[in-house]
Amino acid sequence: MNALAALRDFARRRPAAEHCEMCAAPLTPAHGHLFDRNTGDLRCACTTCERLLDAPGTPWTPGRRRLERLANFRLTDDQWRTLGVPVDLAFFVARPAAGRVVARYPSAAGTVECGLPLPAWESVLAANPVVRQFDADVEALVVNRAGRRRDYFRASIDECYRLVGVVRLHWTGLGGGPAVWAAIAAFFDDAATESVA
């Protein structure tokens, strides 16, 4: 192996280091996140920045990791169709500053956003008042109706974007491939806590 090939091999094997997007400090794999309620930005953050910026007068809110199964959630096939989401895996976030609820769904390229017809969303809320208790902007309703699954979760926004990362990491070809669907199933199967709401 020549020197150039050895250098390429060494560079390929080096893991990408993550840094705090606020102060550039190195991060551990299980780092936290800060959410800007004004812009909707989610940034990787060290513990120090999370503590400093979680204060009155700043737009930043720390992500509180949460992925909680909603055991008694009700959503009929007809209600799902009227929401107009073109895929069977999405998360729904209330954006009070914008006066709307948005649906986002993971894809091979990141997230795709679509607007919701408000009457359809109101029917979901009427059947599931627990969703009104979610912390707007930073908590979402996650719906997984892929295949035969009917899973519903209360999730922190950073967990939603972790799901997006799972999809991007494992997606192959046009339909995603079997590896992505196995990884999505594992993501939801690992949600240990349950709610009786």
PyMOL CGO cylinders between C-alpha atoms (Angstrom):
from pymol import cmd
from pymol.cgo import CYLINDER

trace = [
    CYLINDER, 0.00, 0.00, 0.00, 1.49, 3.35, -0.96, 0.3, 1, 1, 1, 1, 1, 1,
    CYLINDER, 1.49, 3.35, -0.96, 1.60, 6.34, 1.37, 0.3, 1, 1, 1, 1, 1, 1,
    CYLINDER, 1.60, 6.34, 1.37, -1.33, 8.12, -0.29, 0.3, 1, 1, 1, 1, 1, 1,
    CYLINDER, -1.33, 8.12, -0.29, -3.57, 5.05, -0.04, 0.3, 1, 1, 1, 1, 1, 1,
    CYLINDER, -3.57, 5.05, -0.04, -2.61, 4.61, 3.63, 0.3, 1, 1, 1, 1, 1, 1,
    CYLINDER, -2.61, 4.61, 3.63, -3.45, 8.25, 4.33, 0.3, 1, 1, 1, 1, 1, 1,
    CYLINDER, -3.45, 8.25, 4.33, -6.86, 7.89, 2.64, 0.3, 1, 1, 1, 1, 1, 1,
    CYLINDER, -6.86, 7.89, 2.64, -7.59, 4.75, 4.65, 0.3, 1, 1, 1, 1, 1, 1,
    CYLINDER, -7.59, 4.75, 4.65, -6.66, 6.52, 7.90, 0.3, 1, 1, 1, 1, 1, 1,
    CYLINDER, -6.66, 6.52, 7.90, -8.84, 9.54, 7.06, 0.3, 1, 1, 1, 1, 1, 1,
    CYLINDER, -8.84, 9.54, 7.06, -11.79, 7.32, 6.20, 0.3, 1, 1, 1, 1, 1, 1,
    CYLINDER, -11.79, 7.32, 6.20, -11.70, 5.55, 9.57, 0.3, 1, 1, 1, 1, 1, 1,
    CYLINDER, -11.70, 5.55, 9.57, -11.67, 8.67, 11.73, 0.3, 1, 1, 1, 1, 1, 1,
    CYLINDER, -11.67, 8.67, 11.73, -15.05, 9.23, 13.39, 0.3, 1, 1, 1, 1, 1, 1,
    CYLINDER, -15.05, 9.23, 13.39, -16.56, 12.67, 12.90, 0.3, 1, 1, 1, 1, 1, 1,
    CYLINDER, -16.56, 12.67, 12.90, -16.34, 14.61, 16.16, 0.3, 1, 1, 1, 1, 1, 1,
    CYLINDER, -16.34, 14.61, 16.16, -19.39, 16.61, 17.18, 0.3, 1, 1, 1, 1, 1, 1,
    CYLINDER, -19.39, 16.61, 17.18, -19.09, 20.03, 18.77, 0.3, 1, 1, 1, 1, 1, 1,
    CYLINDER, -19.09, 20.03, 18.77, -21.47, 22.31, 20.63, 0.3, 1, 1, 1, 1, 1, 1,
    CYLINDER, -21.47, 22.31, 20.63, -23.12, 24.60, 18.10, 0.3, 1, 1, 1, 1, 1, 1,
    CYLINDER, -23.12, 24.60, 18.10, -23.13, 27.41, 20.65, 0.3, 1, 1, 1, 1, 1, 1,
    CYLINDER, -23.13, 27.41, 20.65, -19.54, 27.39, 21.98, 0.3, 1, 1, 1, 1, 1, 1,
    CYLINDER, -19.54, 27.39, 21.98, -17.72, 24.70, 19.92, 0.3, 1, 1, 1, 1, 1, 1,
    CYLINDER, -17.72, 24.70, 19.92, -16.89, 22.51, 22.95, 0.3, 1, 1, 1, 1, 1, 1,
    CYLINDER, -16.89, 22.51, 22.95, -16.52, 18.78, 22.15, 0.3, 1, 1, 1, 1, 1, 1,
    CYLINDER, -16.52, 18.78, 22.15, -19.70, 16.75, 22.70, 0.3, 1, 1, 1, 1, 1, 1,
    CYLINDER, -19.70, 16.75, 22.70, -20.36, 13.23, 23.89, 0.3, 1, 1, 1, 1, 1, 1,
    CYLINDER, -20.36, 13.23, 23.89, -22.64, 11.02, 21.76, 0.3, 1, 1, 1, 1, 1, 1,
    CYLINDER, -22.64, 11.02, 21.76, -25.45, 11.47, 24.31, 0.3, 1, 1, 1, 1, 1, 1,
    CYLINDER, -25.45, 11.47, 24.31, -25.32, 15.28, 24.24, 0.3, 1, 1, 1, 1, 1, 1,
    CYLINDER, -25.32, 15.28, 24.24, -28.26, 17.62, 24.70, 0.3, 1, 1, 1, 1, 1, 1,
    CYLINDER, -28.26, 17.62, 24.70, -29.97, 20.07, 22.40, 0.3, 1, 1, 1, 1, 1, 1,
    CYLINDER, -29.97, 20.07, 22.40, -31.29, 23.63, 22.50, 0.3, 1, 1, 1, 1, 1, 1,
    CYLINDER, -31.29, 23.63, 22.50, -34.43, 24.65, 20.63, 0.3, 1, 1, 1, 1, 1, 1,
    CYLINDER, -34.43, 24.65, 20.63, -35.08, 28.22, 19.48, 0.3, 1, 1, 1, 1, 1, 1,
    CYLINDER, -35.08, 28.22, 19.48, -38.81, 28.87, 19.82, 0.3, 1, 1, 1, 1, 1, 1,
    CYLINDER, -38.81, 28.87, 19.82, -38.58, 31.91, 17.53, 0.3, 1, 1, 1, 1, 1, 1,
    CYLINDER, -38.58, 31.91, 17.53, -36.95, 30.26, 14.54, 0.3, 1, 1, 1, 1, 1, 1,
    CYLINDER, -36.95, 30.26, 14.54, -37.57, 26.54, 15.10, 0.3, 1, 1, 1, 1, 1, 1,
    CYLINDER, -37.57, 26.54, 15.10, -33.81, 25.84, 15.01, 0.3, 1, 1, 1, 1, 1, 1,
    CYLINDER, -33.81, 25.84, 15.01, -32.52, 22.83, 16.94, 0.3, 1, 1, 1, 1, 1, 1,
    CYLINDER, -32.52, 22.83, 16.94, -28.85, 22.91, 17.89, 0.3, 1, 1, 1, 1, 1, 1,
    CYLINDER, -28.85, 22.91, 17.89, -26.49, 20.44, 19.52, 0.3, 1, 1, 1, 1, 1, 1,
    CYLINDER, -26.49, 20.44, 19.52, -25.37, 21.81, 22.89, 0.3, 1, 1, 1, 1, 1, 1,
    CYLINDER, -25.37, 21.81, 22.89, -23.00, 21.05, 25.73, 0.3, 1, 1, 1, 1, 1, 1,
    CYLINDER, -23.00, 21.05, 25.73, -24.26, 20.87, 29.32, 0.3, 1, 1, 1, 1, 1, 1,
    CYLINDER, -24.26, 20.87, 29.32, -22.85, 24.32, 30.14, 0.3, 1, 1, 1, 1, 1, 1,
    CYLINDER, -22.85, 24.32, 30.14, -24.65, 26.03, 27.25, 0.3, 1, 1, 1, 1, 1, 1,
    CYLINDER, -24.65, 26.03, 27.25, -27.88, 24.19, 28.08, 0.3, 1, 1, 1, 1, 1, 1,
    CYLINDER, -27.88, 24.19, 28.08, -27.74, 25.56, 31.63, 0.3, 1, 1, 1, 1, 1, 1,
    CYLINDER, -27.74, 25.56, 31.63, -26.69, 29.08, 30.67, 0.3, 1, 1, 1, 1, 1, 1,
    CYLINDER, -26.69, 29.08, 30.67, -29.26, 29.55, 27.93, 0.3, 1, 1, 1, 1, 1, 1,
    CYLINDER, -29.26, 29.55, 27.93, -32.21, 28.01, 29.80, 0.3, 1, 1, 1, 1, 1, 1,
    CYLINDER, -32.21, 28.01, 29.80, -33.05, 31.39, 31.33, 0.3, 1, 1, 1, 1, 1, 1,
    CYLINDER, -33.05, 31.39, 31.33, -35.78, 34.02, 31.09, 0.3, 1, 1, 1, 1, 1, 1,
    CYLINDER, -35.78, 34.02, 31.09, -35.25, 36.40, 28.20, 0.3, 1, 1, 1, 1, 1, 1,
    CYLINDER, -35.25, 36.40, 28.20, -33.62, 33.90, 25.85, 0.3, 1, 1, 1, 1, 1, 1,
    CYLINDER, -33.62, 33.90, 25.85, -35.52, 32.08, 23.09, 0.3, 1, 1, 1, 1, 1, 1,
    CYLINDER, -35.52, 32.08, 23.09, -33.68, 28.83, 23.87, 0.3, 1, 1, 1, 1, 1, 1,
    CYLINDER, -33.68, 28.83, 23.87, -35.31, 25.82, 25.50, 0.3, 1, 1, 1, 1, 1, 1,
    CYLINDER, -35.31, 25.82, 25.50, -33.34, 22.69, 26.33, 0.3, 1, 1, 1, 1, 1, 1,
    CYLINDER, -33.34, 22.69, 26.33, -34.60, 19.51, 24.72, 0.3, 1, 1, 1, 1, 1, 1,
    CYLINDER, -34.60, 19.51, 24.72, -36.02, 17.23, 27.41, 0.3, 1, 1, 1, 1, 1, 1,
    CYLINDER, -36.02, 17.23, 27.41, -35.53, 13.76, 25.96, 0.3, 1, 1, 1, 1, 1, 1,
    CYLINDER, -35.53, 13.76, 25.96, -38.86, 12.02, 25.87, 0.3, 1, 1, 1, 1, 1, 1,
    CYLINDER, -38.86, 12.02, 25.87, -40.36, 9.21, 23.80, 0.3, 1, 1, 1, 1, 1, 1,
    CYLINDER, -40.36, 9.21, 23.80, -43.51, 8.05, 25.56, 0.3, 1, 1, 1, 1, 1, 1,
    CYLINDER, -43.51, 8.05, 25.56, -45.99, 5.62, 24.06, 0.3, 1, 1, 1, 1, 1, 1,
    CYLINDER, -45.99, 5.62, 24.06, -49.61, 6.82, 24.13, 0.3, 1, 1, 1, 1, 1, 1,
    CYLINDER, -49.61, 6.82, 24.13, -51.40, 3.58, 24.91, 0.3, 1, 1, 1, 1, 1, 1,
    CYLINDER, -51.40, 3.58, 24.91, -55.00, 4.75, 24.44, 0.3, 1, 1, 1, 1, 1, 1,
    CYLINDER, -55.00, 4.75, 24.44, -54.55, 7.06, 21.47, 0.3, 1, 1, 1, 1, 1, 1,
    CYLINDER, -54.55, 7.06, 21.47, -57.37, 6.95, 18.91, 0.3, 1, 1, 1, 1, 1, 1,
    CYLINDER, -57.37, 6.95, 18.91, -56.87, 7.75, 15.23, 0.3, 1, 1, 1, 1, 1, 1,
    CYLINDER, -56.87, 7.75, 15.23, -59.07, 6.13, 12.60, 0.3, 1, 1, 1, 1, 1, 1,
    CYLINDER, -59.07, 6.13, 12.60, -57.98, 5.45, 9.03, 0.3, 1, 1, 1, 1, 1, 1,
    CYLINDER, -57.98, 5.45, 9.03, -60.48, 8.09, 7.85, 0.3, 1, 1, 1, 1, 1, 1,
    CYLINDER, -60.48, 8.09, 7.85, -59.03, 10.70, 10.23, 0.3, 1, 1, 1, 1, 1, 1,
    CYLINDER, -59.03, 10.70, 10.23, -55.54, 9.87, 9.00, 0.3, 1, 1, 1, 1, 1, 1,
    CYLINDER, -55.54, 9.87, 9.00, -56.61, 10.32, 5.37, 0.3, 1, 1, 1, 1, 1, 1,
    CYLINDER, -56.61, 10.32, 5.37, -58.21, 13.71, 6.07, 0.3, 1, 1, 1, 1, 1, 1,
    CYLINDER, -58.21, 13.71, 6.07, -54.94, 14.98, 7.57, 0.3, 1, 1, 1, 1, 1, 1,
    CYLINDER, -54.94, 14.98, 7.57, -53.47, 14.69, 4.07, 0.3, 1, 1, 1, 1, 1, 1,
    CYLINDER, -53.47, 14.69, 4.07, -50.04, 13.39, 5.11, 0.3, 1, 1, 1, 1, 1, 1,
    CYLINDER, -50.04, 13.39, 5.11, -48.74, 11.37, 2.13, 0.3, 1, 1, 1, 1, 1, 1,
    CYLINDER, -48.74, 11.37, 2.13, -46.69, 8.88, 4.18, 0.3, 1, 1, 1, 1, 1, 1,
    CYLINDER, -46.69, 8.88, 4.18, -47.32, 6.64, 7.20, 0.3, 1, 1, 1, 1, 1, 1,
    CYLINDER, -47.32, 6.64, 7.20, -44.63, 8.04, 9.50, 0.3, 1, 1, 1, 1, 1, 1,
    CYLINDER, -44.63, 8.04, 9.50, -44.81, 11.66, 10.67, 0.3, 1, 1, 1, 1, 1, 1,
    CYLINDER, -44.81, 11.66, 10.67, -44.59, 13.99, 13.63, 0.3, 1, 1, 1, 1, 1, 1,
    CYLINDER, -44.59, 13.99, 13.63, -46.94, 16.87, 14.37, 0.3, 1, 1, 1, 1, 1, 1,
    CYLINDER, -46.94, 16.87, 14.37, -45.80, 20.05, 16.08, 0.3, 1, 1, 1, 1, 1, 1,
    CYLINDER, -45.80, 20.05, 16.08, -47.91, 22.98, 17.29, 0.3, 1, 1, 1, 1, 1, 1,
    CYLINDER, -47.91, 22.98, 17.29, -46.31, 26.34, 16.36, 0.3, 1, 1, 1, 1, 1, 1,
    CYLINDER, -46.31, 26.34, 16.36, -48.40, 28.90, 18.29, 0.3, 1, 1, 1, 1, 1, 1,
    CYLINDER, -48.40, 28.90, 18.29, -46.29, 31.87, 17.12, 0.3, 1, 1, 1, 1, 1, 1,
    CYLINDER, -46.29, 31.87, 17.12, -47.17, 30.96, 13.53, 0.3, 1, 1, 1, 1, 1, 1,
    CYLINDER, -47.17, 30.96, 13.53, -50.77, 30.04, 14.44, 0.3, 1, 1, 1, 1, 1, 1,
    CYLINDER, -50.77, 30.04, 14.44, -50.57, 26.56, 12.94, 0.3, 1, 1, 1, 1, 1, 1,
    CYLINDER, -50.57, 26.56, 12.94, -49.74, 22.91, 13.38, 0.3, 1, 1, 1, 1, 1, 1,
    CYLINDER, -49.74, 22.91, 13.38, -47.25, 21.37, 10.98, 0.3, 1, 1, 1, 1, 1, 1,
    CYLINDER, -47.25, 21.37, 10.98, -46.67, 17.79, 9.99, 0.3, 1, 1, 1, 1, 1, 1,
    CYLINDER, -46.67, 17.79, 9.99, -43.11, 16.75, 9.26, 0.3, 1, 1, 1, 1, 1, 1,
    CYLINDER, -43.11, 16.75, 9.26, -41.98, 13.42, 7.98, 0.3, 1, 1, 1, 1, 1, 1,
    CYLINDER, -41.98, 13.42, 7.98, -38.53, 11.91, 7.63, 0.3, 1, 1, 1, 1, 1, 1,
    CYLINDER, -38.53, 11.91, 7.63, -37.05, 11.19, 4.23, 0.3, 1, 1, 1, 1, 1, 1,
    CYLINDER, -37.05, 11.19, 4.23, -33.70, 10.18, 2.81, 0.3, 1, 1, 1, 1, 1, 1,
    CYLINDER, -33.70, 10.18, 2.81, -32.87, 13.90, 2.47, 0.3, 1, 1, 1, 1, 1, 1,
    CYLINDER, -32.87, 13.90, 2.47, -34.06, 15.08, 5.92, 0.3, 1, 1, 1, 1, 1, 1,
    CYLINDER, -34.06, 15.08, 5.92, -37.52, 16.34, 6.86, 0.3, 1, 1, 1, 1, 1, 1,
    CYLINDER, -37.52, 16.34, 6.86, -40.39, 17.31, 4.61, 0.3, 1, 1, 1, 1, 1, 1,
    CYLINDER, -40.39, 17.31, 4.61, -43.07, 19.64, 5.96, 0.3, 1, 1, 1, 1, 1, 1,
    CYLINDER, -43.07, 19.64, 5.96, -46.71, 19.82, 5.00, 0.3, 1, 1, 1, 1, 1, 1,
    CYLINDER, -46.71, 19.82, 5.00, -49.55, 21.97, 6.26, 0.3, 1, 1, 1, 1, 1, 1,
    CYLINDER, -49.55, 21.97, 6.26, -52.62, 20.46, 7.89, 0.3, 1, 1, 1, 1, 1, 1,
    CYLINDER, -52.62, 20.46, 7.89, -56.28, 21.21, 7.38, 0.3, 1, 1, 1, 1, 1, 1,
    CYLINDER, -56.28, 21.21, 7.38, -57.24, 22.60, 10.79, 0.3, 1, 1, 1, 1, 1, 1,
    CYLINDER, -57.24, 22.60, 10.79, -60.70, 20.93, 10.98, 0.3, 1, 1, 1, 1, 1, 1,
    CYLINDER, -60.70, 20.93, 10.98, -59.02, 17.53, 10.49, 0.3, 1, 1, 1, 1, 1, 1,
    CYLINDER, -59.02, 17.53, 10.49, -56.48, 18.30, 13.21, 0.3, 1, 1, 1, 1, 1, 1,
    CYLINDER, -56.48, 18.30, 13.21, -59.24, 19.49, 15.57, 0.3, 1, 1, 1, 1, 1, 1,
    CYLINDER, -59.24, 19.49, 15.57, -60.98, 16.12, 15.18, 0.3, 1, 1, 1, 1, 1, 1,
    CYLINDER, -60.98, 16.12, 15.18, -57.77, 14.38, 16.28, 0.3, 1, 1, 1, 1, 1, 1,
    CYLINDER, -57.77, 14.38, 16.28, -57.52, 16.68, 19.31, 0.3, 1, 1, 1, 1, 1, 1,
    CYLINDER, -57.52, 16.68, 19.31, -61.17, 16.09, 20.22, 0.3, 1, 1, 1, 1, 1, 1,
    CYLINDER, -61.17, 16.09, 20.22, -60.55, 12.32, 20.30, 0.3, 1, 1, 1, 1, 1, 1,
    CYLINDER, -60.55, 12.32, 20.30, -57.21, 12.70, 22.13, 0.3, 1, 1, 1, 1, 1, 1,
    CYLINDER, -57.21, 12.70, 22.13, -57.20, 15.65, 24.57, 0.3, 1, 1, 1, 1, 1, 1,
    CYLINDER, -57.20, 15.65, 24.57, -53.79, 14.54, 25.89, 0.3, 1, 1, 1, 1, 1, 1,
    CYLINDER, -53.79, 14.54, 25.89, -52.20, 16.22, 22.84, 0.3, 1, 1, 1, 1, 1, 1,
    CYLINDER, -52.20, 16.22, 22.84, -53.33, 19.63, 24.18, 0.3, 1, 1, 1, 1, 1, 1,
    CYLINDER, -53.33, 19.63, 24.18, -50.99, 19.04, 27.16, 0.3, 1, 1, 1, 1, 1, 1,
    CYLINDER, -50.99, 19.04, 27.16, -47.89, 18.83, 24.96, 0.3, 1, 1, 1, 1, 1, 1,
    CYLINDER, -47.89, 18.83, 24.96, -45.36, 21.65, 25.26, 0.3, 1, 1, 1, 1, 1, 1,
    CYLINDER, -45.36, 21.65, 25.26, -45.85, 23.58, 22.01, 0.3, 1, 1, 1, 1, 1, 1,
    CYLINDER, -45.85, 23.58, 22.01, -42.80, 23.86, 19.72, 0.3, 1, 1, 1, 1, 1, 1,
    CYLINDER, -42.80, 23.86, 19.72, -40.70, 21.37, 21.70, 0.3, 1, 1, 1, 1, 1, 1,
    CYLINDER, -40.70, 21.37, 21.70, -42.96, 18.29, 21.93, 0.3, 1, 1, 1, 1, 1, 1,
    CYLINDER, -42.96, 18.29, 21.93, -44.65, 16.46, 19.08, 0.3, 1, 1, 1, 1, 1, 1,
    CYLINDER, -44.65, 16.46, 19.08, -47.15, 13.76, 18.37, 0.3, 1, 1, 1, 1, 1, 1,
    CYLINDER, -47.15, 13.76, 18.37, -45.30, 11.01, 16.50, 0.3, 1, 1, 1, 1, 1, 1,
    CYLINDER, -45.30, 11.01, 16.50, -47.44, 8.68, 14.39, 0.3, 1, 1, 1, 1, 1, 1,
    CYLINDER, -47.44, 8.68, 14.39, -46.12, 5.42, 12.98, 0.3, 1, 1, 1, 1, 1, 1,
    CYLINDER, -46.12, 5.42, 12.98, -48.66, 3.67, 10.74, 0.3, 1, 1, 1, 1, 1, 1,
    CYLINDER, -48.66, 3.67, 10.74, -46.09, 1.88, 8.57, 0.3, 1, 1, 1, 1, 1, 1,
    CYLINDER, -46.09, 1.88, 8.57, -47.22, -1.60, 7.61, 0.3, 1, 1, 1, 1, 1, 1,
    CYLINDER, -47.22, -1.60, 7.61, -49.59, -2.93, 10.26, 0.3, 1, 1, 1, 1, 1, 1,
    CYLINDER, -49.59, -2.93, 10.26, -48.27, -0.74, 13.04, 0.3, 1, 1, 1, 1, 1, 1,
    CYLINDER, -48.27, -0.74, 13.04, -50.42, 1.79, 14.81, 0.3, 1, 1, 1, 1, 1, 1,
    CYLINDER, -50.42, 1.79, 14.81, -48.02, 3.46, 17.22, 0.3, 1, 1, 1, 1, 1, 1,
    CYLINDER, -48.02, 3.46, 17.22, -48.47, 6.89, 18.77, 0.3, 1, 1, 1, 1, 1, 1,
    CYLINDER, -48.47, 6.89, 18.77, -45.94, 8.73, 20.93, 0.3, 1, 1, 1, 1, 1, 1,
    CYLINDER, -45.94, 8.73, 20.93, -45.41, 11.95, 22.84, 0.3, 1, 1, 1, 1, 1, 1,
    CYLINDER, -45.41, 11.95, 22.84, -41.88, 12.90, 21.87, 0.3, 1, 1, 1, 1, 1, 1,
    CYLINDER, -41.88, 12.90, 21.87, -39.43, 15.70, 22.46, 0.3, 1, 1, 1, 1, 1, 1,
    CYLINDER, -39.43, 15.70, 22.46, -38.41, 17.47, 19.28, 0.3, 1, 1, 1, 1, 1, 1,
    CYLINDER, -38.41, 17.47, 19.28, -34.84, 16.15, 19.58, 0.3, 1, 1, 1, 1, 1, 1,
    CYLINDER, -34.84, 16.15, 19.58, -36.19, 12.57, 19.59, 0.3, 1, 1, 1, 1, 1, 1,
    CYLINDER, -36.19, 12.57, 19.59, -38.15, 13.40, 16.42, 0.3, 1, 1, 1, 1, 1, 1,
    CYLINDER, -38.15, 13.40, 16.42, -34.95, 14.52, 14.75, 0.3, 1, 1, 1, 1, 1, 1,
    CYLINDER, -34.95, 14.52, 14.75, -33.15, 11.44, 16.05, 0.3, 1, 1, 1, 1, 1, 1,
    CYLINDER, -33.15, 11.44, 16.05, -35.77, 9.44, 14.16, 0.3, 1, 1, 1, 1, 1, 1,
    CYLINDER, -35.77, 9.44, 14.16, -35.02, 11.53, 11.06, 0.3, 1, 1, 1, 1, 1, 1,
    CYLINDER, -35.02, 11.53, 11.06, -31.34, 10.62, 11.52, 0.3, 1, 1, 1, 1, 1, 1,
    CYLINDER, -31.34, 10.62, 11.52, -32.19, 6.92, 11.75, 0.3, 1, 1, 1, 1, 1, 1,
    CYLINDER, -32.19, 6.92, 11.75, -34.07, 7.14, 8.45, 0.3, 1, 1, 1, 1, 1, 1,
    CYLINDER, -34.07, 7.14, 8.45, -31.29, 9.05, 6.69, 0.3, 1, 1, 1, 1, 1, 1,
    CYLINDER, -31.29, 9.05, 6.69, -28.62, 6.65, 7.96, 0.3, 1, 1, 1, 1, 1, 1,
    CYLINDER, -28.62, 6.65, 7.96, -30.36, 3.47, 6.86, 0.3, 1, 1, 1, 1, 1, 1,
    CYLINDER, -30.36, 3.47, 6.86, -32.27, 4.56, 3.71, 0.3, 1, 1, 1, 1, 1, 1,
    CYLINDER, -32.27, 4.56, 3.71, -31.31, 2.87, 0.43, 0.3, 1, 1, 1, 1, 1, 1,
    CYLINDER, -31.31, 2.87, 0.43, -32.91, 2.96, -3.02, 0.3, 1, 1, 1, 1, 1, 1,
    CYLINDER, -32.91, 2.96, -3.02, -36.34, 4.41, -3.75, 0.3, 1, 1, 1, 1, 1, 1,
    CYLINDER, -36.34, 4.41, -3.75, -38.37, 2.64, -1.06, 0.3, 1, 1, 1, 1, 1, 1,
    CYLINDER, -38.37, 2.64, -1.06, -35.84, 2.77, 1.76, 0.3, 1, 1, 1, 1, 1, 1,
    CYLINDER, -35.84, 2.77, 1.76, -34.96, -0.92, 1.78, 0.3, 1, 1, 1, 1, 1, 1,
    CYLINDER, -34.96, -0.92, 1.78, -35.49, -3.49, 4.54, 0.3, 1, 1, 1, 1, 1, 1,
    CYLINDER, -35.49, -3.49, 4.54, -32.74, -2.06, 6.77, 0.3, 1, 1, 1, 1, 1, 1,
    CYLINDER, -32.74, -2.06, 6.77, -34.52, 1.28, 7.22, 0.3, 1, 1, 1, 1, 1, 1,
    CYLINDER, -34.52, 1.28, 7.22, -37.82, -0.33, 8.20, 0.3, 1, 1, 1, 1, 1, 1,
    CYLINDER, -37.82, -0.33, 8.20, -36.05, -2.60, 10.69, 0.3, 1, 1, 1, 1, 1, 1,
    CYLINDER, -36.05, -2.60, 10.69, -34.25, 0.44, 12.17, 0.3, 1, 1, 1, 1, 1, 1,
    CYLINDER, -34.25, 0.44, 12.17, -37.53, 2.39, 12.43, 0.3, 1, 1, 1, 1, 1, 1,
    CYLINDER, -37.53, 2.39, 12.43, -39.21, -0.57, 14.17, 0.3, 1, 1, 1, 1, 1, 1,
    CYLINDER, -39.21, -0.57, 14.17, -36.28, -0.81, 16.61, 0.3, 1, 1, 1, 1, 1, 1,
    CYLINDER, -36.28, -0.81, 16.61, -36.48, 2.93, 17.32, 0.3, 1, 1, 1, 1, 1, 1,
    CYLINDER, -36.48, 2.93, 17.32, -40.10, 2.60, 18.44, 0.3, 1, 1, 1, 1, 1, 1,
    CYLINDER, -40.10, 2.60, 18.44, -39.67, -0.77, 20.14, 0.3, 1, 1, 1, 1, 1, 1,
    CYLINDER, -39.67, -0.77, 20.14, -36.98, 0.77, 22.33, 0.3, 1, 1, 1, 1, 1, 1,
    CYLINDER, -36.98, 0.77, 22.33, -39.45, 3.30, 23.75, 0.3, 1, 1, 1, 1, 1, 1,
    CYLINDER, -39.45, 3.30, 23.75, -39.71, 1.89, 27.25, 0.3, 1, 1, 1, 1, 1, 1,
    CYLINDER, -39.71, 1.89, 27.25, -42.14, 4.22, 29.01, 0.3, 1, 1, 1, 1, 1, 1,
    CYLINDER, -42.14, 4.22, 29.01, -45.86, 4.00, 28.54, 0.3, 1, 1, 1, 1, 1, 1,
    CYLINDER, -45.86, 4.00, 28.54, -48.64, 6.46, 29.19, 0.3, 1, 1, 1, 1, 1, 1,
    CYLINDER, -48.64, 6.46, 29.19, -52.20, 5.52, 29.99, 0.3, 1, 1, 1, 1, 1, 1,
    CYLINDER, -52.20, 5.52, 29.99, -53.41, 8.89, 28.66, 0.3, 1, 1, 1, 1, 1, 1,
]
cmd.load_cgo(trace, "trace")
